[in-house]
């Protein structure tokens, strides 16, 4: 795996996976930058967990509903996290102007991070420790592209409007499904008045198509008047896949790399099965 060695991530050149990683880093700089961020210990854990996901079976002739039942178990488990639909909610007044103001976005990020740092302290006192907690501001290039799209301000919310609600966003990653569920319930209780939407993608998936198996919980929160930001809660398995599937999501994988596309699509589904199986073992 010469390309992985040249980029300082030779550890990812593992059998059956390394060639796909090489293909993905050629498709986008995002993955390479993300993998380089991991310190050796974290990188080793990432690789070990990735192999566990890759080794999961999705079913066979003896149990054709294996994957379906796994997703059902996850749906039932996360019924405790109340979904709150944002369909009829409008963006904050003047939001289009605010999100082009770098000073405002930086202030919103810092204030939001303060609230979430205190939440981190709260859940730690309950024995709930996220593997990762980080956040950022949506890149200017991505935002400008969306701002050129047509919208429907003042009317029923459009996809455009939904997509600019996460200008400031944060992510919590948990090693186990129960820890993530407990953290989400506590988040609801702690910030009840500030939560304007909760998208429980376990209970109401983005799509019923099995090829779109994204599962996570996203909160849209207004810590400040006339503002909004996003907080995502993911399991470790889902987070690992989300790091890898950027090129798939952005449709950057060429048709000549169909094997990698197929592997990644399967990996996204396997992450859910592995999470569900962890519940069965408890």
Secondary structure, DSSP 8 states (H G I E B T S, - for coil): -HHHHHTT-GGG--TTTHHHHHHHHHH-HHHHHHHHHS-HHHHHHHHHHHHHHHT----BTTBTTHHHHHHHHHHHHGGGS--B--TT----TTHHHHTT-HHHHHHHHHHHHHHHHHHHHHHHHTT---SEEEEEE--HHHHHHHHTS---TTSS--HHHHHTTTSEEEEEEESSHHHHHHHHHHHHHHSTTTEEEEEETTTS-S-SSTT-----EEEEE-SSTT--EEEEEEEHHHHHHHHHTHHHHTT-S-GGGHHHHHHHHHHHHHHHHHHHHHHHT-
